[in-house]
Amino acid sequence: MTGWIDLHCDTLTRERNRPAGVPTLDNPAFHLSLSKVPAGTHWIQCFAIFVPDTYRGQKAIDFFDHYSASFHAQMEQNKDRVSACACFSNLEAALAAGKFGAVLTVEGGAVLAGQLERVEAIRSAGVRMLTLTWNGPNELGSGHDTSAGLTAFGREAVAELERQGILVDVSHLNDKGFEDLLAVAKRPFVASHSNARSVCSHRRNLPDAFIQEMVRRGGLIGLNYAKSFLSNSGEGGLDDIYRHVCRFLELGAGPYLALGSDYDGTDIHTDLDSVEKCPEIYAYLTGHGIPAETAEGILFGNAWRFFQKWMV
C-alpha cells in the first residue's frame, strides 16, 4: 500500500506558545512531519487550525490569521515536496508531480466570530473543512462537554458553509447538535476524527444510528487514533483500530470510512504514534482478514472519491 489520506491532525498549531515563525510541519519530535513520510507515497493530509474554546471575536480571527499565514509560508518553504490544495484538481496535480497534498481545515467554529461573512473569508484563505465545535460551546453550537445543540447562527452557518463549498465536520459535536444538523444539512458531511461508540463508549465517538445516517447521506468518517477513543481501557492500538473497522463494516460503512489520526493533538499508542507507521494499519487489517480492496479504500480510496465529488 503506497498511499493514504488523513482527515485530521493538530500539527500546525501544536505548541502554540512557541516563537512566531518557528516551523511546525517538519519537526521530527512530532507525530507527523514531512520528512517522516516515506518517499514515493501518495499522501494527503488535512492540517487543522485548532481554535481553542476560550477564543472569541477578534482574538479568534487573529489566531486564525496567524496560523493560516504560517501554513501558507510553510507550503512555500517546502514547495518541492508538498502543495497546498484547495480543490480536487489541486490534489491530482500534487500527486502527479510526486508531491504530498496539504488541505487547510479549521477545528472550532469560533473562527467565524459570529459573523456569517467570515465563511467567505476562511474559504479565501484556503480552508476546505470546518469542525463546527471543539469540546465546549461556541457561537455555532457545543461539543460533548454540554448538551446544547446548534444555535440559530450555527444553522445559518451550516447553510453558508455548504454554499461556499466548505465541508461540515461533526467530530466533537454533541448528540443534540448532530440531530440538529440532520435537519438543516443538504450535502454529505464529515466526521473527520471519530470512532464507533458501540466499540468504545466515549461520548466523542459516534452512536451506531449516527454512523448509519452518515452512510445513508454519503458522508465520510475518519478513524481516530486517540487511545481513549479506541478502547475503554485507554490503551488503544492496532487491535482496537481493527475492532472499530469491523464494527463500521457491520454497519455498512466500509465505503465511507477513512483515517483521521488526530496526530499531535492527543495521546496515541506506540503502534500508531508516527506517520511512518501508517502502512502498518494496512498490513494489520489485511493480515486479520479484511480484504485488500476494503483496506485500501479506508487508507486512501474512500476519501479520494469523496473529495473528487465534494471538494470543489
C-alpha positions in Angstrom: 0.0 0.0 0.0 1.6 3.3 -1.1 -1.0 5.9 -0.3 -3.1 7.3 2.4 -5.3 10.3 3.2 -5.6 11.6 6.8 -8.6 13.9 7.5 -7.3 15.5 10.7 -4.1 16.4 12.6 -3.2 19.3 15.0 0.4 19.5 13.9 0.1 23.1 12.6 -1.0 24.6 16.0 0.9 22.2 18.3 2.9 24.1 21.0 1.1 27.4 20.5 3.4 29.3 22.8 6.4 28.9 20.6 8.0 32.0 19.0 6.4 33.3 15.8 7.8 31.9 12.6 9.1 28.6 14.0 8.0 25.9 11.6 5.8 23.0 12.8 5.3 20.8 9.8 8.8 19.2 9.7 9.6 18.8 13.4 10.9 15.2 13.9 9.6 15.3 17.5 6.0 15.4 16.4 3.8 12.6 15.4 3.7 14.0 11.9 6.5 15.7 9.9 7.1 16.0 6.2 10.4 14.2 6.4 8.9 11.1 8.1 6.5 10.4 5.2 8.1 7.7 3.0 9.3 9.0 -0.3 7.1 8.0 -3.2 4.0 7.8 -1.0 0.7 9.3 -2.3 -0.1 11.2 0.9 -2.7 13.8 1.5 -3.0 15.5 4.9 -5.7 17.7 6.3 -4.0 20.3 8.6 -6.3 21.8 11.1 -6.0 25.2 12.7 -7.3 24.4 16.2 -9.1 27.4 17.6 -9.5 27.0 21.4 -12.9 27.2 23.0 -11.8 30.2 25.0 -11.1 32.3 21.9 -13.8 34.6 20.8 -14.3 37.6 18.4 -11.2 39.3 17.2 -8.9 37.1 19.2 -10.2 34.0 17.3 -9.8 35.9 14.0 -6.2 37.0 14.8 -5.4 33.4 15.9 -6.7 32.0 12.6 -4.9 34.7 10.5 -1.6 33.9 12.2 -1.7 30.1 11.6 -3.2 30.5 8.1 -0.2 32.6 7.2 2.1 30.1 8.9 0.6 27.2 6.8 1.0 29.0 3.5 4.5 30.2 4.4 5.5 26.6 5.2 3.9 25.4 2.0 6.1 27.8 0.1 9.2 26.8 2.1 8.6 23.2 1.2 7.2 23.6 -2.2 9.5 21.0 -3.7 7.7 18.2 -1.8 4.2 19.5 -0.7 1.5 21.6 -2.2 -1.5 23.4 -0.6 -4.6 22.0 -2.2 -7.9 23.9 -2.3 -9.8 21.7 -4.8 -9.7 18.2 -6.1 -7.8 19.2 -9.3 -5.0 20.6 -6.9 -4.8 17.2 -5.2 -4.5 15.4 -8.6 -1.8 17.8 -9.7 0.2 17.5 -6.4 0.3 13.7 -6.6 1.0 13.7 -10.3 4.1 15.9 -9.6 5.3 13.5 -6.9 4.4 15.8 -4.1 2.3 15.5 -0.9 -1.1 17.2 -0.8 -2.0 19.5 2.1 -5.6 20.7 2.8 -6.2 23.5 5.3 -9.0 23.0 7.7 -10.2 24.6 11.0 -11.2 22.9 14.2 -13.6 25.2 16.1 -16.5 27.4 14.8 -15.3 30.3 16.9 -13.2 31.1 13.9 -16.3 32.7 12.4 -16.6 35.1 15.4 -20.4 35.0 15.0 -20.2 36.7 11.6 -21.6 34.9 8.5 -19.4 36.8 6.2 -16.4 35.1 7.8 -17.2 31.9 5.9 -16.1 33.6 2.7 -13.0 34.9 4.5 -11.8 31.5 5.6 -12.6 30.0 2.2 -10.5 32.7 0.6 -7.7 31.7 2.9 -7.9 28.1 1.6 -10.0 26.4 4.2 -12.0 23.5 2.9 -13.4 21.9 6.1 -14.7 23.3 9.4 -15.1 21.2 12.5 -18.1 23.0 14.0 -17.2 22.7 17.7 -14.5 21.5 20.0 -15.5 20.2 23.4 -17.3 23.2 24.7 -19.7 25.9 23.4 -19.0 28.5 20.7 -21.3 30.7 18.6 -22.4 27.7 16.4 -23.2 25.1 19.0 -21.5 22.9 21.6 -19.3 19.9 21.9 -19.7 16.9 24.1 -19.0 18.9 27.4 -22.6 20.2 27.3 -25.9 19.0 25.9 -26.9 22.2 24.0 -27.5 21.8 20.2 -26.8 24.1 17.3 -27.6 27.7 17.8 -29.7 29.7 15.3 -26.4 31.2 14.0 -25.0 27.6 13.7 -27.8 26.6 11.5 -27.3 29.6 9.2 -23.5 28.9 9.2 -24.1 25.3 8.1 -26.1 26.5 5.1 -23.4 29.1 4.2 -20.6 26.6 4.6 -22.3 24.3 2.2 -22.9 27.2 -0.3 -19.3 28.2 -0.1 -18.1 24.6 -0.6 -16.6 24.1 2.8 -17.1 20.6 4.2 -19.0 20.5 7.5 -17.3 18.3 10.1 -19.2 16.9 13.1 -16.4 15.5 15.1 -16.7 16.9 18.7 -20.3 17.9 18.1 -22.6 16.5 20.8 -25.6 14.3 20.1 -28.2 17.1 20.2 -26.1 19.1 17.8 -25.7 16.2 15.4 -29.5 15.7 15.4 -30.0 19.4 14.8 -27.6 19.2 11.9 -29.6 16.5 10.2 -32.5 18.9 9.9 -30.5 21.5 8.0 -27.7 19.7 6.1 -28.3 19.4 2.4 -24.9 17.9 1.5 -22.9 15.0 2.9 -20.8 15.9 5.9 -17.7 14.6 7.5 -16.7 13.2 11.0 -13.0 13.8 10.5 -11.7 12.0 13.6 -14.4 9.9 15.3 -14.8 6.2 16.1 -17.7 3.9 16.9 -19.3 4.4 20.4 -20.6 0.8 20.4 -16.9 -0.3 20.5 -15.6 2.4 22.8 -18.2 4.2 24.9 -16.5 7.7 24.9 -19.1 10.4 24.1 -16.7 11.7 21.4 -17.5 8.6 19.3 -20.5 8.1 17.0 -23.5 6.0 18.0 -24.5 3.3 15.5 -27.6 5.3 14.4 -25.4 8.3 13.5 -23.0 6.2 11.6 -25.9 4.6 9.6 -27.3 8.1 8.9 -23.9 9.2 7.6 -23.9 6.2 5.4 -27.3 7.0 4.1 -26.2 10.5 3.3 -22.9 9.5 1.7 -20.7 11.1 4.4 -17.1 10.3 5.4 -15.7 9.1 8.8 -12.1 9.2 9.8 -10.7 6.7 12.3 -9.2 8.5 15.3 -6.0 7.1 16.8 -6.6 8.5 20.3 -6.1 5.8 23.0 -9.2 7.0 24.9 -11.4 6.9 21.7 -10.2 3.5 20.6 -10.6 1.5 23.8 -12.5 1.8 27.1 -9.2 0.7 28.8 -7.5 3.8 27.4 -4.7 1.7 25.7 -6.0 1.6 22.2 -3.6 0.3 19.5 -3.8 -1.6 16.2 -6.1 -4.3 17.5 -8.6 -1.6 18.5 -8.4 0.0 15.1 -9.3 -3.4 13.7 -12.2 -3.7 16.1 -13.6 -0.4 15.1 -13.2 -1.2 11.4 -15.1 -4.4 11.9 -18.0 -2.6 13.5 -18.1 0.1 10.8 -18.2 -2.7 8.2 -21.1 -4.4 10.1 -23.0 -1.1 9.8 -22.4 -0.8 6.1 -19.9 2.0 6.4 -17.0 0.3 4.6 -17.1 2.7 1.6 -17.4 5.7 3.9 -14.5 5.0 6.2 -11.2 6.8 6.2 -8.3 7.8 8.5 -8.4 10.8 11.0 -5.4 10.3 13.1 -5.6 13.3 15.4 -1.8 13.4 15.2 -0.1 16.0 17.6 -3.4 16.6 19.3 -3.9 13.5 21.6 -2.2 10.6 23.3 -1.5 7.8 20.8 -0.3 4.2 21.3 3.2 3.4 20.1 1.6 1.2 17.4 0.3 4.3 15.7 2.3 7.3 17.0 4.1 8.3 13.9 3.1 9.0 10.3 5.8 6.4 9.4 3.6 3.7 10.9 0.5 4.3 8.8 1.3 1.4 6.4 1.2 -0.9 9.4 -2.5 -0.3 9.6 -3.0 -1.8 6.1 -0.8 -4.7 7.0 -2.7 -5.4 10.2 -6.1 -5.1 8.6 -5.3 -7.4 5.7 -3.4 -9.8 7.9 -6.6 -10.2 10.0 -8.9 -10.9 7.1 -10.0 -7.5 5.9 -10.0 -7.7 2.1 -7.2 -5.7 0.4 -9.7 -3.6 -1.5 -11.5 -2.6 1.6 -8.3 -1.7 3.5 -7.1 0.3 0.5 -10.4 2.2 0.5 -10.0 3.1 4.2 -6.5 4.3 3.8 -7.0 6.2 0.5 -9.7 5.4 -2.0 -12.8 6.3 0.0 -11.6 9.8 0.9 -10.2 10.3 -2.6 -13.6 9.6 -4.2 -15.4 11.8 -1.6 -13.0 14.7 -2.3 -13.5 14.2 -6.0 -17.2 14.8 -5.7 -17.3 17.4 -2.9 -14.0 19.3 -2.7 -14.7 21.8 -5.5 
